[in-house]
Amino acid sequence: MTDPTPADRLRAALEHSDASARLQAALAAGTRPDDRYVDVLVARCAVESDFFVRDMLTWALTRHDPARTVPALLPEVGSEIPQARSQALHTLSKIGDPVAYTAITPAVLRDRHPEVARAAWRTASGLVPDDQHESLADELSTQFGRGDHDTQRSLSRAFAAIGWRAESTVERAAASPYDVVSAHARATAIIMDDPDADFAAAAVEARRLVAQRALPAED
């Protein structure tokens, strides 16, 4: 019987029934990086049930050589497993390698799973090349009005990260005849003007403005 390899030992530790033990295994893998760990860490991201362990897996991957981790993560963006997609996107955003932007297609930005879409918006807005800010803003504008409070806040934050080159796109969306789209775009404009503003308050103000436009003009 052959002795287990370092990757085999890490894999076994990450399959432990105790989340604390899995957390310690991921911590150790990041503390002492080894290229042989990368595929094991990436694979575990897709199935790990504990949020804190997933966060440690991401940290461990950021401690490894991007030349090894990024190529391992990119195929996960197209995985059939939603958690694999969202965690890969989250990890790529932490690594910050611009090459990852090529994997964020319109289909990824429109992913039907909110957690995947939110990760894609955050990652894309942070990695977008200088000559593609406007095209990214145009694509993201198709998502105005989508989802719950957290989803809408994530999209607004992505626009704020893109910055002034997204302003014309947001202005067009604010003029939409669809109230939910217009309100979300108006709230986004508030956040872009003041990134420290509270999104909930911005959304209330935006809905008030949209409601006003439907009122008949006074004589």
Wavefront OBJ file of the C-alpha trace (Angstrom):
o trace
v 0.000 0.000 0.000
v 1.447 3.363 -1.028
v 1.588 6.260 1.395
v -0.987 9.022 0.808
v 0.258 12.097 -0.995
v -0.039 15.599 0.521
v -3.025 16.202 -1.753
v -4.646 12.974 -0.554
v -4.167 13.987 3.069
v -5.659 17.414 2.445
v -8.620 15.908 0.613
v -9.311 13.557 3.510
v -9.049 16.387 6.032
v -11.470 18.530 4.009
v -13.985 15.666 4.044
v -14.011 15.482 7.858
v -17.488 15.609 9.379
v -16.470 18.407 11.781
v -16.487 21.862 10.190
v -13.818 23.057 12.641
v -11.483 20.330 11.429
v -12.148 21.293 7.816
v -11.470 24.932 8.682
v -8.132 24.019 10.200
v -7.233 21.941 7.135
v -7.950 24.839 4.799
v -5.981 27.181 7.069
v -3.005 24.845 7.019
v -3.163 24.574 3.225
v -2.985 28.341 2.934
v -0.317 28.727 5.569
v 1.968 26.303 3.758
v 1.034 26.621 0.053
v 1.731 23.694 -2.219
v 0.775 23.530 -5.904
v -0.538 20.029 -5.285
v -3.253 21.501 -3.041
v -4.841 23.745 -5.651
v -7.085 21.216 -7.399
v -8.205 19.794 -4.040
v -9.113 23.234 -2.698
v -10.988 24.184 -5.876
v -12.951 20.935 -5.867
v -13.922 21.392 -2.219
v -15.263 24.900 -2.913
v -18.044 23.367 -5.001
v -19.446 21.200 -2.198
v -18.420 22.763 1.128
v -21.529 23.489 3.198
v -20.041 25.783 5.847
v -19.666 29.473 4.974
v -16.592 29.989 7.135
v -14.839 26.988 5.654
v -15.625 28.229 2.151
v -14.160 31.590 3.069
v -11.006 29.882 4.321
v -10.791 27.828 1.128
v -10.827 31.067 -0.840
v -8.141 32.525 1.412
v -6.012 29.406 0.968
v -6.292 29.678 -2.802
v -5.253 33.335 -2.747
v -2.086 32.236 -0.970
v -1.066 30.067 -3.923
v 0.540 31.131 -7.194
v -2.094 32.808 -9.437
v -0.451 31.145 -12.433
v -1.665 27.865 -10.932
v -4.912 28.877 -9.258
v -6.524 31.022 -11.955
v -6.429 28.302 -14.679
v -7.908 25.878 -12.149
v -10.722 28.258 -11.220
v -11.773 29.472 -14.666
v -13.493 26.214 -15.751
v -15.522 26.311 -12.517
v -17.241 29.488 -13.708
v -19.024 27.280 -16.237
v -19.781 24.453 -13.810
v -23.251 22.935 -13.586
v -23.055 23.415 -9.798
v -24.170 26.923 -8.744
v -21.970 26.959 -5.656
v -18.946 26.063 -7.760
v -19.683 29.014 -10.034
v -20.265 31.531 -7.262
v -17.285 30.441 -5.188
v -14.964 30.454 -8.189
v -16.078 33.963 -9.091
v -15.654 35.106 -5.498
v -12.155 33.646 -5.341
v -11.182 35.151 -8.686
v -12.301 38.555 -7.421
v -10.010 38.150 -4.418
v -7.060 37.088 -6.577
v -7.649 40.053 -8.883
v -6.035 38.656 -12.030
v -7.470 40.586 -15.024
v -7.431 37.450 -17.186
v -10.427 36.198 -15.211
v -12.617 38.845 -16.843
v -12.668 36.814 -20.066
v -14.663 34.085 -18.303
v -17.452 36.452 -17.227
v -19.735 36.213 -20.229
v -23.193 37.784 -20.572
v -24.641 34.393 -19.630
v -22.669 34.447 -16.384
v -23.794 38.002 -15.625
v -27.400 36.902 -16.154
v -27.103 33.646 -14.178
v -30.501 32.636 -12.847
v -29.052 31.925 -9.400
v -28.829 35.236 -7.508
v -25.723 34.304 -5.544
v -23.880 33.505 -8.773
v -25.054 36.673 -10.491
v -24.044 38.821 -7.514
v -20.565 37.278 -7.482
v -20.281 37.819 -11.233
v -21.303 41.488 -10.984
v -18.831 42.150 -8.180
v -15.990 40.357 -9.933
v -16.646 41.896 -13.351
v -16.854 45.443 -11.997
v -13.543 44.971 -10.238
v -11.665 43.407 -13.159
v -13.173 45.152 -16.198
v -10.530 46.497 -18.615
v -10.422 50.241 -19.195
v -11.896 49.989 -22.686
v -14.898 47.865 -21.651
v -16.517 49.835 -18.846
v -19.357 51.104 -21.028
v -20.127 47.705 -22.554
v -20.173 46.098 -19.108
v -22.516 48.807 -17.831
v -24.838 48.217 -20.781
v -24.931 44.503 -20.044
v -25.512 45.018 -16.336
v -28.347 47.421 -17.091
v -30.412 44.447 -18.295
v -30.551 43.356 -14.643
v -32.124 46.504 -13.222
v -35.196 45.664 -11.172
v -34.140 42.070 -10.616
v -34.493 40.246 -7.339
v -34.668 41.150 -3.688
v -33.030 43.931 -1.687
v -29.635 42.213 -1.458
v -29.550 41.429 -5.162
v -30.452 44.976 -6.147
v -27.934 46.420 -3.720
v -25.207 44.221 -5.228
v -25.969 45.476 -8.714
v -25.928 49.098 -7.566
v -22.563 48.552 -5.884
v -21.219 47.069 -9.113
v -22.259 50.215 -10.994
v -20.608 52.347 -8.321
v -17.401 50.348 -8.825
v -17.521 50.971 -12.581
v -17.876 54.669 -11.893
v -18.574 57.665 -14.101
v -18.376 55.710 -17.346
v -21.624 53.977 -16.347
v -23.528 57.201 -15.697
v -25.196 57.512 -19.119
v -26.381 53.898 -18.932
v -27.920 54.489 -15.512
v -29.583 57.702 -16.695
v -31.243 55.856 -19.570
v -32.504 53.148 -17.234
v -33.835 55.756 -14.811
v -36.089 57.013 -17.609
v -37.552 53.539 -18.188
v -41.345 53.334 -18.247
v -41.114 50.284 -15.989
v -41.293 51.519 -12.416
v -39.169 48.736 -10.903
v -36.386 49.381 -13.427
v -36.552 53.140 -13.051
v -36.549 52.994 -9.261
v -33.575 50.650 -9.135
v -31.619 52.796 -11.577
v -32.422 55.961 -9.605
v -31.288 54.290 -6.380
v -28.125 53.249 -8.190
v -27.474 56.838 -9.231
v -27.669 57.866 -5.576
v -25.165 55.172 -4.615
v -22.839 56.160 -7.446
v -22.929 59.769 -6.250
v -22.272 58.707 -2.649
v -20.902 55.139 -2.293
v -21.249 55.399 1.495
v -24.989 56.000 1.233
v -27.371 53.416 2.646
v -28.995 51.477 -0.194
v -32.269 50.980 1.665
v -32.658 54.745 2.083
v -31.664 55.302 -1.542
v -34.279 52.798 -2.678
v -37.001 54.531 -0.657
v -36.087 57.893 -2.155
v -35.973 56.423 -5.659
v -39.415 54.852 -5.302
v -40.762 58.202 -4.079
v -39.432 59.932 -7.174
v -40.882 57.286 -9.462
v -44.269 57.542 -7.750
v -44.243 61.302 -8.230
v -43.833 61.067 -11.972
v -47.129 59.176 -12.174
v -49.055 61.940 -10.430
v -51.080 64.330 -12.587
v -49.593 67.782 -12.957
v -51.225 70.487 -10.856
v -52.990 73.335 -12.633
l 1 2 3 4 5 6 7 8 9 10 11 12 13 14 15 16 17 18 19 20 21 22 23 24 25 26 27 28 29 30 31 32 33 34 35 36 37 38 39 40 41 42 43 44 45 46 47 48 49 50 51 52 53 54 55 56 57 58 59 60 61 62 63 64 65 66 67 68 69 70 71 72 73 74 75 76 77 78 79 80 81 82 83 84 85 86 87 88 89 90 91 92 93 94 95 96 97 98 99 100 101 102 103 104 105 106 107 108 109 110 111 112 113 114 115 116 117 118 119 120 121 122 123 124 125 126 127 128 129 130 131 132 133 134 135 136 137 138 139 140 141 142 143 144 145 146 147 148 149 150 151 152 153 154 155 156 157 158 159 160 161 162 163 164 165 166 167 168 169 170 171 172 173 174 175 176 177 178 179 180 181 182 183 184 185 186 187 188 189 190 191 192 193 194 195 196 197 198 199 200 201 202 203 204 205 206 207 208 209 210 211 212 213 214 215 216 217 218 219
